[in-house]
Amino acid sequence: MKISLIISFYKNVENLGLLFQSLALQSEKDFEVIVAEDDFSQETVEFLLSNKSRYFFPIVHVSQKIDDGFRKNEMLNRAIQVSKSPALVFIDGDCIPHRHFVKAYAKAISKGKILFGKRVNLGPIISQEILEDKSIQKISLINILKSDSDKKKEGIYLPFLSLKFKDTGLLGCNWGVLKEYILQINGYDEDYISAGVGEDVDIEWRLRAMNLKMVSTKNKGIVYHIYHPKGYSDAAVQANYQLLEEKKKLGNIKCLNGIAKL
């Protein structure tokens, strides 16, 4: 199996259905899907059970035993633990991947690299239309260019062109790395118990400290983010940044509260 695609998910089966529609159309077929649910929802269980037989890719579900607040990093670690591929790719449950998304990562992922991509921010109007239609058919370059979306250029698929890029860092909704490197740093740091920073900025600095090279999948590994109001406060993000700085001072590249304890 080439890729374990790990989906970070919380309370939105409608979005997950759209994401699965896009996965069913992937040009690369050799992958598994792991839904890392930061919650325990019977609705999710029933959705996955009723839909598993519709798709060619295997689906694994990990979740909280009880809803214990923001435990995204723990769920991601549990997903990593059960993954079967040597290559891991991470995406959020409110994103829809381009049909060549898995192919782009399968082609590029290798020793010594951290792959990272960007996202097209679908606007409120086109997002609502997609959700009402329960279909991804409106997600085309022409429709996006005419829509109320942001970061539209990120949606131009350029498989044979290597563009220069500004290294603006890793987004948790679109990145990949070999599993061996994640295990070497003990996965995601579960000390972060609110959104922002912990699930991307923290793991990025620890992987960079291993002298891995950041390699962009810009305009190749494309995802479209469905609009929704921001779900976390600026104060929580600042608190996480403060925690990050404390951790950097300690210099523990291998986090103390990660996969090993699971």
N, C-alpha and C positions, 0 to 999 in steps of 0.2 A: 504494500500500500504506500503510495507516494506522499500523501498529505493527510494529517489529522487536522480538520478544520474545527476550531473551538469557538463556539458562539456564546458570548456573554449575554445573558437574557434575564429580563425582569418584567413580569406581569403584562405582556402584550402578545397574545396569541395571534391577533390579526397581522401584526408585523412579521411574526415568525412564519406565518403562512405565505406571505409575500417573499420572504427570504428563501423559503423552500422551493417556491416556484422558480426562482432564479437558479438555485442549485440543480434543479432537475434539467436545466438547459445548459449546464456547463460543458464546454468542449473537452475538458479533461475529466475522465470518468473515474479515475483511480484515487478515491478519497473516502474518508469516513467523516461523519459529522458528530460532534459532541456538544450537546446543549448544556451549558453550565448555568443553571438557574439559581439566581440569588434570592431564593424563596422556596416554599413548597406549595405548589398549586395543583389541585386535582384537575383543573381545567387543562393545564399543560400536559399532565399525564394522559388524560383522555384524548387530547389532540394528537399526541405522538403515537399512542396506541392505534388510533383510527387511521392514521396516515402513513405509518411505517411501510406498509405493503405497496404504497403508490410509488415509492422512490427506489432507484437502483443502488443508492448509497446506504450503508449501514448507519443507524442512528443510535447514539448512546445518550442517556439522560442522567445527569448528576444534579442534586439539589440539596437544600438545607433539610434537615429533619424537622426543624421548626423554623418559623420566620424569626430570626434572631438579629434583625437589623441589617445594615450594610455589611455583607460578608463576601463581596464580589471576588476578592483575592483568594479567599479560601476555596470558593467554587471553581475558580480557574485552576488552582493547584490540584483539586480533585480531578478535574478534567485532564490535566497533564498526566496525572498518575495513571489513569485508565487508557490513555491514548496508545494506539498500536503502531503509529508511524514514527520514523526517526525525524520527521520534519513537521513542525507545528506552525499553523497559521491562525491568527486571531482576528475575529470580527465581532461587532456588536449586533445584538438582536434587532436594533432599529436601523440597520443598514441593509442594502440590497446590492449584491456583487454583480459586476459585469459578467457576461457569459464566458469570458476568457480569464476571469480572476484566478481560479485555481490553476489553470494552465500557466499563467505568468509566474506564480510562486513556485510551481513544480519545476519549471525551467530554470529559475534563478537561484533557488535556495541551495546552499552548499557550505562547505567548511569555511570558517573565518568570517562569515557575513551575518549582519542583521539586516533583513529586508524591511523597508517601511514604505507605505504609500500614503496618499491623501484621500480626501473624499469630496464629492460634490454635495453641497448642502441644498437639498431640495427645498423649495419655498413652501410656505403654508398652503397656497392655493393648489399647486400641483400635488402636494402630499395628500391633501384632502381628497382630491380627485382619484388618486391611486387607491386610497383606503376605501373610498365609497365603491369603486369598481371591483375591489378585491382582486386586482390584476396588475401585473407589471408591464402591460403592453404600452402604457404611456411613457415608459422610460426609454426614450430614444434620444440621440444627440439633438435632433431637430426640435423635438418637443422641449427639451431642457433649455436649449438656447433661447427659445421663445417664452420660457416660463419665468416665474418670480424667484428662481433659484440663485444661489451664490456659488462661487468657485466653479463656474461652468467649464472653464478650460481644463479642469481636472478630469472631465468626462470624455475628452478626445482620445480615442484609442489609437496608439502609435506603436505597434508591436516591433517594428524594425528600426526605430529611430531612438538612439540613446541621447536624451536631452541633458544639458547641464542643469543642475538643480542646487537650490540653496538648502543646506542641511538645517531644517527647522525642527528636527526632532521627531520622535516616534509618537504616533497616535495609536491608542489602545484598540481602536476599531479597525485597524488595517496594518498588520505587520506580521512578520514570520521569522523563525530562527530554527536551527536544529535543536532537537530535544536535549541532546547531551549538554549544550551550553546552559539551558534553563536549569537542568538538574545540578550542574556545577555551582550555580549561585543559589541553590535551594528554592528556586521558583519565586513566586510573588511573595512579598512581605505582608503577612496578615496583621501586622500592627496597624495598618491603615484601615480604619473602620468608618470612613466617610468618603464620598466620591471625589475624584480629581486628584491628580499627581501620583497616588500610590500605585495605580494600575498601569501607568505608562512611564512617567518621568522617573520614578524610582527604579523600575526594572531596567530602564534604558541606561542610567548612569552605571549600574552594576555590570551590565553586559559590556558597555564601552570600556570599563576598567579592565576587561579581559583582552583588550586590544583587538576586538572584533571590528570589522569595517562596516560602516553604515552604507547600504546600497539602496538607492531609490527604485521603487516600482512605479514611479510617476507615469501616468498615461498608459500603463500596462495592467497593473493590479488595481482596478478602479472599483470604488464602492460609492453608492448613492445613499445619503443619510436622509431618512424620513424626518421631516420637521416635527419638533415638539418643544414645549417650553422647557427652559433649563430646570433640571431637577435637583440642583444643589446650590448652596449659598456661597457667596464670595468668602465669608468668614470661615467656612469649613475648608475651602481650598487653601486659604492662608495658613490655617492651622496645620494642614498637611504639608505645606511648604516648610513650615518651621520644623516639623518632624523630620522631613527629608534632610534639612541642613544639619540637624543633630546626628542623623545617621551617617551623613557624609564625613562629619568630623570623626566619628568612631571608626570609619573606614571598613566596615564589615561588608565586603562584596558578597559574601555568602550570608544571606540574612539569617537571623536566629529563629525566626518564627515563620517557617515555610513548609515545603513539601515533606521534609524528613520526618516530621512528627506525625504525619497522617497514617 
